[in-house]
């Protein structure tokens, strides 16, 4: 039995060891990026004042606009119009089109969020996620505004809600590219089945090697102990064995649950309505007045201060295709259930008795996130065992990162010592 354990431990060691070293080394980039990424100068969009709406239907008619995907009233009586299947928005003031206004607004937003004073090197509108602006940033279309600076500072902003998608620079792009390539194998995104299959195989190998290694340690324990490199390897293995197991296991669970093979990622719908179907405007001055087009093509006006509870329930019924009873409450901060990767706040949490939970942003009729009991479990499992966020209340984020780095480095030392013994043909006894 012991001979078989030794045989399989050695057989799995090279593939598992190299895979672990690559994943561990690239994983160390995550806290490094967290510490060194550029920070926003502001986290909130620029404030909007209260405005009395002009005759919007007349303004649209003057420009021959018969169908819209969105309308929004800005300061100084400017009307922002989103046309169907058009990424760049148009702006009307007094019935006249303001030339290049969406680009100008994007630049203003980029300066607001970055604090940059330098000239703009380039401004381009992004309609698809890519490795520079991955899907975790949520907002599309977005403008990428790059400033004329040595560090290549860029901001991705969404002019529909004036929100920040991401801030990046040359260093972040380099680190992010390495992380995506080595840690998540993003180069295989177009071959999802191959990517998931290969990672499953290698993670399974790493878990098998860890299991055989612990069984081997228990089988070969001797009263006098071991000496030399073997003793160091076994001591490091005892320290790193639990993280060596939970890191890949939680990462594997996350991979499977987030994969398009298990959970398809449909493109966000952008419904439109005819100008004739636009409802009557509310009376009096309004703040952040915008037209909300629901998935069933009904439309209504929304402004700050509106009671969003009923609208959240109405939208959740559409997204869930359900008329069941639900509990609803407003969410104003991120949590383990609704993490910061979902971006949007505030949202309304609508929970059904079958375990499904929908997070709705009423003012944009957006489904910010949807969870099931299985996905909620995965989110908790990943944040607890892969990111160790359970330590945050006791250590804070920085100390938690340092502890994780120390543990990962211990695991890497264990893997290197084991591979070194195999290469020098040392026996594991």
C-alpha contacts under 8 A as a table, 3 or more apart, distances in Angstrom:
res1	aa1	res2	aa2	distance
1	X	4	X	5.23
1	X	5	X	6.40
2	X	5	X	5.07
2	X	6	X	6.27
2	X	216	X	6.87
2	X	219	X	6.66
2	X	220	X	7.83
3	X	6	X	5.13
3	X	7	X	6.13
4	X	7	X	4.93
4	X	8	X	6.13
5	X	8	X	5.33
5	X	9	X	5.94
5	X	212	X	5.99
5	X	213	X	7.74
5	X	215	X	7.39
5	X	216	X	5.98
6	X	9	X	5.12
6	X	10	X	6.17
6	X	212	X	7.95
6	X	216	X	6.85
6	X	428	X	7.02
7	X	10	X	5.35
7	X	11	X	6.14
8	X	11	X	4.86
8	X	12	X	6.08
8	X	209	X	7.62
8	X	212	X	7.10
9	X	12	X	5.46
9	X	13	X	5.89
9	X	209	X	5.55
9	X	212	X	5.65
9	X	213	X	6.09
10	X	13	X	5.02
10	X	14	X	7.44
10	X	422	X	7.38
11	X	14	X	7.04
12	X	15	X	5.84
12	X	16	X	5.80
12	X	17	X	7.97
12	X	205	X	6.29
12	X	206	X	7.46
12	X	208	X	7.55
12	X	209	X	5.61
13	X	16	X	5.20
13	X	17	X	5.34
13	X	206	X	7.94
13	X	209	X	6.29
13	X	418	X	7.87
13	X	419	X	7.05
14	X	17	X	5.11
14	X	18	X	5.98
14	X	419	X	6.84
15	X	18	X	5.51
15	X	19	X	6.09
15	X	202	X	7.22
15	X	205	X	7.27
15	X	206	X	7.78
16	X	19	X	5.18
16	X	20	X	5.93
16	X	202	X	6.47
16	X	203	X	7.48
16	X	205	X	5.51
16	X	206	X	4.37
16	X	209	X	6.71
17	X	20	X	5.11
17	X	21	X	6.09
17	X	206	X	7.14
17	X	415	X	5.61
17	X	416	X	7.62
17	X	419	X	7.19
18	X	21	X	5.07
18	X	22	X	6.21
19	X	22	X	5.26
19	X	23	X	6.17
19	X	202	X	6.75
19	X	203	X	7.94
19	X	206	X	7.61
20	X	23	X	5.16
20	X	24	X	5.79
20	X	206	X	6.98
20	X	412	X	7.69
20	X	415	X	7.83
21	X	24	X	5.09
21	X	25	X	5.88
21	X	412	X	5.93
21	X	415	X	7.27
22	X	25	X	5.26
22	X	26	X	6.08
22	X	182	X	6.81
22	X	183	X	7.48
23	X	26	X	5.24
23	X	27	X	5.82
23	X	182	X	6.76
23	X	183	X	5.35
24	X	27	X	4.91
24	X	28	X	6.36
24	X	408	X	6.37
24	X	409	X	8.00
24	X	412	X	7.10
25	X	28	X	5.30
25	X	29	X	7.20
26	X	29	X	5.34
26	X	30	X	7.53
26	X	178	X	7.22
26	X	179	X	5.48
26	X	182	X	6.29
26	X	183	X	5.73
27	X	30	X	5.58
27	X	179	X	7.18
27	X	183	X	6.66
28	X	31	X	6.16
28	X	32	X	6.68
28	X	405	X	6.54
28	X	408	X	7.87
29	X	32	X	4.87
29	X	33	X	5.93
29	X	175	X	6.80
29	X	179	X	6.65
30	X	33	X	5.20
30	X	34	X	6.22
30	X	179	X	7.59
31	X	34	X	4.79
31	X	35	X	6.13
31	X	401	X	6.18
32	X	35	X	5.18
32	X	36	X	6.16
33	X	36	X	5.15
33	X	37	X	5.35
33	X	172	X	6.72
33	X	175	X	6.97
33	X	176	X	7.75
34	X	37	X	5.78
36	X	172	X	7.87
37	X	168	X	7.17
37	X	169	X	7.93
37	X	172	X	6.04
38	X	167	X	6.46
38	X	168	X	6.45
38	X	169	X	7.24
39	X	114	X	7.56
39	X	167	X	7.34
40	X	43	X	6.28
40	X	113	X	5.26
40	X	114	X	5.26
40	X	115	X	7.80
40	X	167	X	7.19
41	X	112	X	7.16
41	X	113	X	5.18
41	X	114	X	5.07
41	X	115	X	5.54
42	X	45	X	7.77
42	X	112	X	6.77
42	X	113	X	5.03
42	X	114	X	7.30
43	X	113	X	6.88
43	X	164	X	7.93
44	X	163	X	7.61
45	X	109	X	7.89
45	X	162	X	5.72
45	X	163	X	5.87
45	X	164	X	7.96
46	X	109	X	7.82
46	X	112	X	7.49
46	X	162	X	7.50
48	X	74	X	7.13
48	X	75	X	6.36
48	X	287	X	6.56
48	X	288	X	6.36
49	X	75	X	6.27
49	X	287	X	5.83
49	X	288	X	7.61
50	X	75	X	7.84
50	X	285	X	5.42
50	X	286	X	4.89
50	X	287	X	4.32
50	X	288	X	7.45
51	X	73	X	7.93
51	X	74	X	7.94
51	X	75	X	6.90
51	X	76	X	7.78
51	X	77	X	6.97
51	X	285	X	4.64
51	X	286	X	5.19
51	X	287	X	6.32
52	X	77	X	7.87
52	X	283	X	7.75
52	X	284	X	5.67
52	X	285	X	4.04
52	X	286	X	6.02
53	X	56	X	7.37
53	X	73	X	7.17
53	X	77	X	7.13
53	X	281	X	7.34
53	X	284	X	7.86
53	X	285	X	7.07
53	X	286	X	7.47
54	X	77	X	7.08
55	X	58	X	5.51
55	X	59	X	6.43
56	X	59	X	5.05
56	X	60	X	6.22
56	X	79	X	7.95
57	X	60	X	5.20
57	X	61	X	6.10
57	X	275	X	7.04
57	X	276	X	7.97
58	X	61	X	5.03
58	X	62	X	6.27
59	X	62	X	5.25
59	X	63	X	6.84
59	X	92	X	7.68
59	X	94	X	7.25
59	X	95	X	4.73
60	X	63	X	5.39
60	X	64	X	6.27
60	X	65	X	5.14
60	X	66	X	7.35
60	X	95	X	7.39
60	X	275	X	7.65
61	X	64	X	4.90
61	X	65	X	5.87
61	X	66	X	7.30
62	X	65	X	7.72
62	X	95	X	6.39
63	X	95	X	7.25
63	X	96	X	7.75
65	X	68	X	7.53
65	X	275	X	7.27
66	X	274	X	5.66
66	X	275	X	5.01
66	X	276	X	7.54
67	X	83	X	6.92
67	X	84	X	7.22
67	X	272	X	6.69
67	X	273	X	5.60
67	X	274	X	4.18
67	X	275	X	5.18
68	X	71	X	7.30
68	X	81	X	7.04
68	X	82	X	5.97
68	X	83	X	4.78
68	X	84	X	5.91
68	X	272	X	5.38
68	X	273	X	5.73
68	X	274	X	6.38
68	X	275	X	6.66
69	X	81	X	7.75
69	X	82	X	5.24
69	X	83	X	5.29
69	X	84	X	5.29
69	X	270	X	6.64
69	X	271	X	5.97
69	X	272	X	4.16
69	X	273	X	6.56
69	X	293	X	7.40
70	X	81	X	5.84
70	X	82	X	4.69
70	X	83	X	6.97
70	X	272	X	7.41
70	X	290	X	7.61
70	X	291	X	5.98
70	X	292	X	7.11
70	X	293	X	7.34
71	X	79	X	6.98
71	X	80	X	5.68
71	X	81	X	4.80
71	X	82	X	6.27
71	X	290	X	5.62
71	X	291	X	5.18
72	X	79	X	5.86
72	X	80	X	5.02
72	X	81	X	6.66
72	X	160	X	7.99
72	X	288	X	7.42
72	X	289	X	5.97
72	X	290	X	4.21
72	X	291	X	6.36
73	X	77	X	6.58
73	X	78	X	6.01
73	X	79	X	4.82
73	X	80	X	6.21
73	X	288	X	6.63
73	X	289	X	5.52
73	X	290	X	6.22
74	X	77	X	5.95
74	X	78	X	5.06
74	X	79	X	6.10
74	X	80	X	7.03
74	X	288	X	7.08
74	X	289	X	7.91
75	X	78	X	6.13
77	X	93	X	6.59
77	X	94	X	7.91
78	X	91	X	6.50
78	X	92	X	5.71
78	X	93	X	4.89
78	X	94	X	7.79
79	X	91	X	5.53
79	X	92	X	5.06
79	X	93	X	6.45
80	X	89	X	6.77
80	X	90	X	5.94
80	X	91	X	4.60
80	X	92	X	6.58
81	X	89	X	5.76
81	X	90	X	5.31
81	X	91	X	6.12
81	X	92	X	7.76
82	X	86	X	7.13
82	X	87	X	7.88
82	X	88	X	7.57
82	X	89	X	5.02
82	X	90	X	6.72
83	X	86	X	5.50
83	X	89	X	6.97
84	X	270	X	7.61
84	X	271	X	7.80
84	X	272	X	6.25
86	X	89	X	7.22
87	X	125	X	7.53
87	X	127	X	6.96
87	X	141	X	5.96
88	X	102	X	6.51
88	X	125	X	7.46
89	X	102	X	5.81
90	X	97	X	7.00
90	X	98	X	7.37
90	X	101	X	6.87
90	X	102	X	6.48
91	X	97	X	5.75
91	X	98	X	5.52
91	X	99	X	7.96
91	X	101	X	6.28
91	X	102	X	7.27
92	X	95	X	5.54
92	X	96	X	5.21
92	X	97	X	4.61
92	X	98	X	5.90
93	X	96	X	5.34
93	X	97	X	6.59
93	X	98	X	6.90
98	X	101	X	5.65
100	X	103	X	5.67
100	X	104	X	6.41
101	X	104	X	4.93
101	X	105	X	6.07
102	X	105	X	5.12
102	X	106	X	6.15
102	X	159	X	7.16
103	X	106	X	5.05
103	X	107	X	6.29
103	X	123	X	7.19
103	X	143	X	7.60
104	X	107	X	5.18
104	X	108	X	6.32
105	X	108	X	5.03
105	X	109	X	6.18
105	X	159	X	6.99
106	X	109	X	5.07
106	X	110	X	6.08
106	X	143	X	6.27
106	X	145	X	7.37
106	X	157	X	6.32
106	X	158	X	7.36
106	X	159	X	6.17
107	X	110	X	4.97
107	X	111	X	6.22
107	X	120	X	7.91
107	X	123	X	7.86
107	X	145	X	6.39
108	X	111	X	5.25
108	X	112	X	6.20
109	X	112	X	4.89
109	X	113	X	6.24
109	X	157	X	6.82
109	X	162	X	6.77
109	X	163	X	7.99
110	X	113	X	5.28
110	X	114	X	5.99
110	X	115	X	7.88
110	X	116	X	7.88
110	X	145	X	6.54
110	X	155	X	5.59
110	X	156	X	7.32
110	X	157	X	6.57
110	X	164	X	7.96
111	X	114	X	5.23
111	X	115	X	5.07
111	X	116	X	5.23
111	X	117	X	6.98
112	X	115	X	5.64
112	X	116	X	7.89
113	X	155	X	7.78
113	X	164	X	7.15
114	X	155	X	7.24
114	X	167	X	7.67
116	X	147	X	7.51
118	X	147	X	6.11
118	X	148	X	5.99
118	X	149	X	7.06
119	X	147	X	5.88
119	X	148	X	5.55
120	X	123	X	7.32
120	X	145	X	7.02
120	X	146	X	5.95
120	X	147	X	4.39
120	X	148	X	5.66
121	X	145	X	7.79
121	X	146	X	5.50
121	X	147	X	5.00
121	X	148	X	4.85
122	X	144	X	7.93
122	X	145	X	6.03
122	X	146	X	5.27
122	X	147	X	7.04
123	X	143	X	6.76
123	X	144	X	5.68
123	X	145	X	4.63
123	X	146	X	6.41
124	X	143	X	5.65
124	X	144	X	5.33
124	X	145	X	6.77
125	X	141	X	6.85
125	X	142	X	5.74
125	X	143	X	4.33
125	X	144	X	6.11
126	X	129	X	7.56
126	X	140	X	7.08
126	X	141	X	5.55
126	X	142	X	5.16
126	X	143	X	5.81
126	X	144	X	6.78
127	X	140	X	5.94
127	X	141	X	4.73
127	X	142	X	6.80
128	X	140	X	7.10
128	X	141	X	7.39
129	X	132	X	7.87
129	X	133	X	5.51
129	X	134	X	5.08
129	X	135	X	5.45
129	X	140	X	7.94
130	X	133	X	5.13
130	X	134	X	5.07
130	X	135	X	7.41
131	X	134	X	5.26
131	X	177	X	7.02
131	X	180	X	7.81
132	X	173	X	6.67
132	X	177	X	7.78
133	X	137	X	6.86
133	X	166	X	7.66
134	X	137	X	6.10
135	X	138	X	5.51
136	X	341	X	6.23
136	X	342	X	7.57
137	X	165	X	5.39
137	X	166	X	6.59
137	X	341	X	7.41
137	X	343	X	7.39
138	X	165	X	7.13
138	X	342	X	7.28
138	X	343	X	7.18
139	X	142	X	6.40
139	X	158	X	6.49
139	X	165	X	6.06
140	X	158	X	6.99
141	X	158	X	6.66
142	X	156	X	5.96
142	X	157	X	5.31
142	X	158	X	4.65
142	X	159	X	7.22
142	X	165	X	7.61
143	X	155	X	7.87
143	X	156	X	5.38
143	X	157	X	5.32
143	X	158	X	6.40
143	X	159	X	7.84
144	X	154	X	6.56
144	X	155	X	5.70
144	X	156	X	4.51
144	X	157	X	6.74
145	X	154	X	5.39
145	X	155	X	5.29
145	X	156	X	6.40
145	X	157	X	7.96
146	X	152	X	6.72
146	X	153	X	5.87
146	X	154	X	4.17
146	X	155	X	6.59
147	X	152	X	6.60
147	X	153	X	5.76
147	X	154	X	6.22
148	X	152	X	6.93
148	X	153	X	7.81
149	X	152	X	5.38
149	X	153	X	6.48
150	X	153	X	7.95
151	X	169	X	5.79
151	X	170	X	5.74
151	X	171	X	7.52
152	X	168	X	7.93
152	X	169	X	4.92
152	X	170	X	5.38
153	X	167	X	7.38
153	X	168	X	5.85
153	X	169	X	4.37
153	X	170	X	7.17
154	X	167	X	5.79
154	X	168	X	5.25
154	X	169	X	5.98
155	X	164	X	7.44
155	X	165	X	7.59
155	X	166	X	5.87
155	X	167	X	4.51
155	X	168	X	6.40
156	X	164	X	6.15
156	X	165	X	5.15
156	X	166	X	5.16
156	X	167	X	6.36
157	X	162	X	6.80
157	X	163	X	5.81
157	X	164	X	4.61
157	X	165	X	5.39
157	X	166	X	7.31
158	X	161	X	6.16
158	X	162	X	5.46
158	X	163	X	5.40
158	X	164	X	6.41
158	X	165	X	6.86
159	X	162	X	4.65
159	X	163	X	7.01
160	X	163	X	7.94
164	X	167	X	7.80
168	X	172	X	5.87
168	X	173	X	6.77
169	X	172	X	5.34
169	X	173	X	6.19
170	X	173	X	5.14
170	X	174	X	6.32
171	X	174	X	5.24
171	X	175	X	6.28
172	X	175	X	5.18
172	X	176	X	5.74
173	X	176	X	5.07
173	X	177	X	5.92
174	X	177	X	5.24
174	X	178	X	6.34
175	X	178	X	5.23
175	X	179	X	6.13
176	X	179	X	5.05
176	X	180	X	6.01
177	X	180	X	5.18
177	X	181	X	6.00
178	X	181	X	5.19
178	X	182	X	5.96
178	X	183	X	7.85
179	X	182	X	5.45
179	X	183	X	5.25
179	X	184	X	7.09
180	X	183	X	5.60
180	X	184	X	5.11
180	X	185	X	6.05
180	X	186	X	5.41
181	X	184	X	6.07
181	X	185	X	4.67
181	X	186	X	5.21
181	X	187	X	6.06
182	X	185	X	5.49
182	X	186	X	7.93
185	X	188	X	5.92
185	X	189	X	7.48
185	X	195	X	6.91
186	X	189	X	5.15
187	X	190	X	7.73
188	X	191	X	5.17
188	X	192	X	6.43
188	X	194	X	7.29
188	X	195	X	5.58
189	X	192	X	5.44
189	X	195	X	7.15
191	X	194	X	5.45
191	X	195	X	6.25
192	X	195	X	5.03
192	X	196	X	6.05
192	X	259	X	7.62
192	X	260	X	7.30
192	X	261	X	7.27
193	X	196	X	5.31
193	X	197	X	5.91
193	X	261	X	7.26
194	X	197	X	5.07
194	X	198	X	6.02
195	X	198	X	5.45
195	X	199	X	6.22
196	X	199	X	5.24
196	X	200	X	5.96
196	X	255	X	7.37
196	X	256	X	7.33
196	X	259	X	7.75
197	X	200	X	5.08
197	X	201	X	6.21
198	X	201	X	5.07
198	X	202	X	6.25
199	X	202	X	5.16
199	X	203	X	5.86
199	X	252	X	7.83
200	X	203	X	5.27
200	X	204	X	5.81
200	X	252	X	6.95
201	X	204	X	5.12
201	X	205	X	6.14
202	X	205	X	4.90
202	X	206	X	6.21
203	X	206	X	4.96
203	X	207	X	6.15
203	X	248	X	6.11
203	X	249	X	7.56
203	X	252	X	7.10
204	X	207	X	5.13
204	X	208	X	6.01
205	X	208	X	5.01
205	X	209	X	6.06
206	X	209	X	5.12
206	X	210	X	6.19
206	X	248	X	7.77
207	X	210	X	5.08
207	X	211	X	6.15
207	X	244	X	7.87
207	X	245	X	6.12
207	X	248	X	7.43
207	X	249	X	7.64
208	X	211	X	5.05
208	X	212	X	6.10
209	X	212	X	5.15
209	X	213	X	5.90
210	X	213	X	5.00
210	X	214	X	6.26
210	X	241	X	6.88
210	X	244	X	7.23
210	X	245	X	6.93
211	X	214	X	5.33
211	X	215	X	6.23
212	X	215	X	5.05
212	X	216	X	5.96
213	X	216	X	4.99
213	X	217	X	6.20
214	X	217	X	5.01
214	X	218	X	6.31
214	X	241	X	7.80
215	X	218	X	5.18
215	X	219	X	6.13
216	X	219	X	5.00
216	X	220	X	6.04
217	X	220	X	5.32
217	X	221	X	6.07
217	X	234	X	7.44
218	X	221	X	5.56
220	X	429	X	6.85
221	X	225	X	6.81
222	X	225	X	5.16
222	X	226	X	7.62
225	X	231	X	7.73
226	X	230	X	6.51
226	X	231	X	5.09
227	X	230	X	6.02
227	X	231	X	4.87
227	X	232	X	7.80
228	X	231	X	5.41
228	X	232	X	6.55
229	X	232	X	5.08
229	X	233	X	6.04
229	X	417	X	7.25
229	X	421	X	7.56
230	X	233	X	5.08
230	X	234	X	6.19
230	X	421	X	7.85
230	X	428	X	7.17
231	X	234	X	5.22
231	X	235	X	6.08
232	X	235	X	5.11
232	X	236	X	6.12
232	X	417	X	7.89
233	X	236	X	5.24
233	X	237	X	6.04
233	X	414	X	5.53
233	X	417	X	5.81
233	X	418	X	6.20
234	X	237	X	4.87
234	X	238	X	6.16
234	X	414	X	7.85
235	X	238	X	5.22
235	X	239	X	6.51
236	X	239	X	5.17
236	X	240	X	6.04
236	X	410	X	6.44
236	X	411	X	6.97
236	X	413	X	7.31
236	X	414	X	5.18
237	X	240	X	5.06
237	X	241	X	5.33
237	X	411	X	7.18
237	X	414	X	5.81
238	X	241	X	5.39
238	X	242	X	7.99
239	X	242	X	7.44
239	X	410	X	7.55
239	X	411	X	7.94
240	X	243	X	5.50
240	X	244	X	5.73
240	X	407	X	6.68
240	X	408	X	7.74
240	X	410	X	6.33
240	X	411	X	5.06
240	X	414	X	7.57
241	X	244	X	4.95
241	X	245	X	6.19
241	X	411	X	7.79
242	X	245	X	5.11
242	X	246	X	6.13
243	X	246	X	5.05
243	X	247	X	5.58
243	X	407	X	7.45
243	X	408	X	7.82
243	X	411	X	7.92
244	X	247	X	5.81
244	X	248	X	6.84
244	X	411	X	6.75
245	X	248	X	6.00
245	X	249	X	6.12
246	X	249	X	4.99
246	X	250	X	5.74
246	X	385	X	6.02
246	X	386	X	7.03
247	X	250	X	5.50
247	X	251	X	6.03
247	X	385	X	6.50
247	X	386	X	5.21
248	X	251	X	4.92
248	X	252	X	5.84
249	X	252	X	5.10
249	X	253	X	6.25
250	X	253	X	5.08
250	X	254	X	6.13
250	X	381	X	6.42
250	X	382	X	5.44
250	X	385	X	6.16
250	X	386	X	5.78
251	X	254	X	5.03
251	X	255	X	6.08
251	X	382	X	6.86
251	X	386	X	6.54
252	X	255	X	5.00
252	X	256	X	6.26
253	X	256	X	5.34
253	X	257	X	6.17
253	X	378	X	6.77
253	X	382	X	7.78
254	X	257	X	5.27
254	X	258	X	5.91
254	X	378	X	6.34
254	X	379	X	7.67
254	X	382	X	6.39
255	X	258	X	5.32
255	X	259	X	5.80
256	X	259	X	5.18
256	X	261	X	7.94
256	X	262	X	6.73
257	X	262	X	6.15
257	X	263	X	6.65
257	X	375	X	6.92
257	X	378	X	7.18
258	X	262	X	7.04
258	X	263	X	6.13
259	X	262	X	5.48
259	X	263	X	5.86
259	X	264	X	7.41
260	X	263	X	4.91
260	X	264	X	4.41
260	X	265	X	6.18
261	X	264	X	6.41
269	X	295	X	7.93
271	X	293	X	6.63
271	X	294	X	7.47
271	X	295	X	6.59
271	X	297	X	6.52
272	X	293	X	7.00
272	X	297	X	6.92
273	X	277	X	6.46
273	X	278	X	7.49
273	X	293	X	7.61
273	X	297	X	6.51
273	X	299	X	7.96
274	X	277	X	5.39
274	X	278	X	7.11
275	X	278	X	5.48
277	X	299	X	7.84
278	X	299	X	6.76
278	X	300	X	7.69
279	X	299	X	6.87
279	X	300	X	6.25
279	X	301	X	7.44
281	X	301	X	7.09
282	X	301	X	7.43
286	X	289	X	5.89
286	X	303	X	6.28
286	X	304	X	7.58
287	X	303	X	5.66
287	X	304	X	5.57
288	X	302	X	7.78
288	X	303	X	5.23
288	X	304	X	5.90
289	X	301	X	6.80
289	X	302	X	5.58
289	X	303	X	4.40
289	X	304	X	7.26
290	X	301	X	5.75
290	X	302	X	5.37
290	X	303	X	6.50
290	X	363	X	7.77
291	X	299	X	6.83
291	X	300	X	5.85
291	X	301	X	4.64
291	X	302	X	6.21
292	X	299	X	5.56
292	X	300	X	5.39
292	X	301	X	5.94
292	X	302	X	6.57
292	X	363	X	6.51
292	X	364	X	5.95
292	X	365	X	6.38
293	X	297	X	5.86
293	X	298	X	5.92
293	X	299	X	4.44
293	X	300	X	6.75
293	X	364	X	7.90
293	X	365	X	6.89
294	X	297	X	5.22
294	X	298	X	5.35
294	X	299	X	5.98
294	X	315	X	7.36
294	X	365	X	5.98
295	X	298	X	7.36
295	X	315	X	7.94
295	X	318	X	7.17
295	X	365	X	7.81
296	X	318	X	7.87
302	X	306	X	6.81
302	X	363	X	6.18
303	X	306	X	5.94
303	X	363	X	7.78
307	X	310	X	7.26
307	X	311	X	7.99
308	X	311	X	5.18
308	X	312	X	5.96
308	X	362	X	6.25
308	X	363	X	7.95
309	X	312	X	5.15
309	X	313	X	6.40
309	X	328	X	7.37
309	X	329	X	7.66
309	X	330	X	7.98
309	X	348	X	7.40
310	X	313	X	5.18
310	X	314	X	6.19
311	X	314	X	4.95
311	X	315	X	6.09
311	X	362	X	6.15
312	X	315	X	5.20
312	X	316	X	6.04
312	X	348	X	6.29
312	X	350	X	7.49
312	X	360	X	5.98
312	X	361	X	7.29
312	X	362	X	5.59
313	X	316	X	5.08
313	X	317	X	6.19
313	X	326	X	7.96
313	X	328	X	7.42
313	X	350	X	6.84
314	X	317	X	5.29
314	X	318	X	6.61
315	X	318	X	5.09
315	X	319	X	6.23
315	X	360	X	7.34
315	X	362	X	7.54
315	X	365	X	6.92
316	X	319	X	5.04
316	X	320	X	5.84
316	X	321	X	7.99
316	X	350	X	6.77
316	X	358	X	6.45
316	X	360	X	7.00
317	X	320	X	5.24
317	X	321	X	5.47
317	X	322	X	5.13
317	X	323	X	5.96
318	X	321	X	5.06
318	X	322	X	7.09
319	X	367	X	7.49
324	X	352	X	6.95
325	X	352	X	6.55
325	X	353	X	7.46
326	X	350	X	6.27
326	X	351	X	5.38
326	X	352	X	4.67
326	X	353	X	6.85
327	X	349	X	7.95
327	X	350	X	5.71
327	X	351	X	5.28
327	X	352	X	6.71
328	X	348	X	6.76
328	X	349	X	5.45
328	X	350	X	4.49
328	X	351	X	6.43
329	X	348	X	5.60
329	X	349	X	5.29
329	X	350	X	6.82
330	X	346	X	7.03
330	X	347	X	5.96
330	X	348	X	4.35
330	X	349	X	6.05
331	X	334	X	7.69
331	X	345	X	7.26
331	X	346	X	5.64
331	X	347	X	5.27
331	X	348	X	5.63
331	X	349	X	6.51
332	X	345	X	5.95
332	X	346	X	4.68
332	X	347	X	6.80
333	X	345	X	6.94
333	X	346	X	7.22
334	X	337	X	7.88
334	X	338	X	5.54
334	X	339	X	5.09
334	X	340	X	5.54
335	X	338	X	5.05
335	X	339	X	5.19
335	X	340	X	7.55
336	X	339	X	5.52
336	X	379	X	6.96
336	X	380	X	6.27
336	X	383	X	7.10
337	X	376	X	6.40
337	X	379	X	6.77
337	X	380	X	7.21
338	X	342	X	6.94
338	X	369	X	7.73
339	X	342	X	5.99
339	X	343	X	7.98
340	X	343	X	5.48
342	X	368	X	6.43
342	X	369	X	6.83
344	X	347	X	6.81
344	X	361	X	7.37
344	X	368	X	6.64
345	X	361	X	7.61
346	X	361	X	7.05
347	X	359	X	6.00
347	X	360	X	5.29
347	X	361	X	4.75
347	X	362	X	7.40
347	X	368	X	7.69
348	X	358	X	7.96
348	X	359	X	5.42
348	X	360	X	5.07
348	X	361	X	6.44
348	X	362	X	7.75
349	X	357	X	6.85
349	X	358	X	5.83
349	X	359	X	4.65
349	X	360	X	6.56
350	X	357	X	5.68
350	X	358	X	5.13
350	X	359	X	6.30
350	X	360	X	7.62
351	X	355	X	6.96
351	X	356	X	5.98
351	X	357	X	4.34
351	X	358	X	6.38
352	X	355	X	5.77
352	X	356	X	5.50
352	X	357	X	6.31
353	X	356	X	7.32
355	X	372	X	5.86
355	X	373	X	5.72
356	X	370	X	7.32
356	X	371	X	5.76
356	X	372	X	4.63
356	X	373	X	6.86
357	X	370	X	5.71
357	X	371	X	5.16
357	X	372	X	6.39
358	X	367	X	7.14
358	X	368	X	7.83
358	X	369	X	6.05
358	X	370	X	4.50
358	X	371	X	6.51
359	X	367	X	6.10
359	X	368	X	5.45
359	X	369	X	5.14
359	X	370	X	6.16
360	X	365	X	7.16
360	X	366	X	5.91
360	X	367	X	4.86
360	X	368	X	5.59
360	X	369	X	7.32
361	X	364	X	5.96
361	X	365	X	5.84
361	X	366	X	5.17
361	X	367	X	6.44
361	X	368	X	6.43
362	X	365	X	4.73
362	X	366	X	6.61
363	X	366	X	7.86
367	X	370	X	7.27
371	X	374	X	7.87
371	X	375	X	5.59
371	X	376	X	6.06
372	X	375	X	5.16
372	X	376	X	6.02
373	X	376	X	5.06
373	X	377	X	6.12
374	X	377	X	5.12
374	X	378	X	6.26
375	X	378	X	4.91
375	X	379	X	6.12
376	X	379	X	5.12
376	X	380	X	6.29
377	X	380	X	5.20
377	X	381	X	5.99
378	X	381	X	4.94
378	X	382	X	5.96
379	X	382	X	5.25
379	X	383	X	6.12
380	X	383	X	5.28
380	X	384	X	5.89
381	X	384	X	5.22
381	X	385	X	5.78
381	X	386	X	7.52
382	X	385	X	5.48
382	X	386	X	5.01
382	X	387	X	6.56
383	X	386	X	5.80
383	X	387	X	4.92
383	X	388	X	6.07
383	X	389	X	5.67
383	X	390	X	7.78
384	X	387	X	5.89
384	X	388	X	4.65
384	X	389	X	5.43
384	X	390	X	5.69
385	X	388	X	5.31
388	X	391	X	6.01
388	X	392	X	7.89
388	X	400	X	7.43
388	X	404	X	7.87
389	X	392	X	5.34
389	X	397	X	7.97
389	X	400	X	7.79
390	X	393	X	7.04
391	X	394	X	5.48
391	X	395	X	5.81
391	X	396	X	7.14
391	X	400	X	6.26
392	X	395	X	5.22
392	X	396	X	4.44
392	X	397	X	5.57
392	X	400	X	6.56
393	X	396	X	6.06
395	X	398	X	7.63
395	X	399	X	5.50
395	X	400	X	5.82
396	X	399	X	5.84
396	X	400	X	6.16
397	X	400	X	5.08
397	X	401	X	6.18
398	X	401	X	5.13
398	X	402	X	6.36
399	X	402	X	4.97
399	X	403	X	6.20
400	X	403	X	5.17
400	X	404	X	6.26
401	X	404	X	5.13
401	X	405	X	6.12
402	X	405	X	5.07
402	X	406	X	6.24
403	X	406	X	5.17
403	X	407	X	6.31
404	X	407	X	5.10
404	X	408	X	6.08
405	X	408	X	5.09
405	X	409	X	6.06
406	X	409	X	5.18
406	X	410	X	6.22
407	X	410	X	5.04
407	X	411	X	6.32
408	X	411	X	5.00
408	X	412	X	6.20
409	X	412	X	4.95
409	X	413	X	6.12
410	X	413	X	5.08
410	X	414	X	6.22
411	X	414	X	5.00
411	X	415	X	6.23
412	X	415	X	5.05
412	X	416	X	6.11
413	X	416	X	5.12
413	X	417	X	6.04
414	X	417	X	5.23
414	X	418	X	6.18
415	X	418	X	5.19
415	X	419	X	6.19
416	X	419	X	5.15
416	X	420	X	5.94
417	X	420	X	4.97
417	X	421	X	6.29
418	X	421	X	5.23
418	X	422	X	6.40
419	X	422	X	5.09
419	X	423	X	6.11
420	X	423	X	5.12
420	X	424	X	6.22
421	X	424	X	5.11
421	X	425	X	6.01
421	X	426	X	5.13
421	X	427	X	7.71
422	X	425	X	4.83
422	X	426	X	5.88
422	X	427	X	7.70
423	X	426	X	7.68
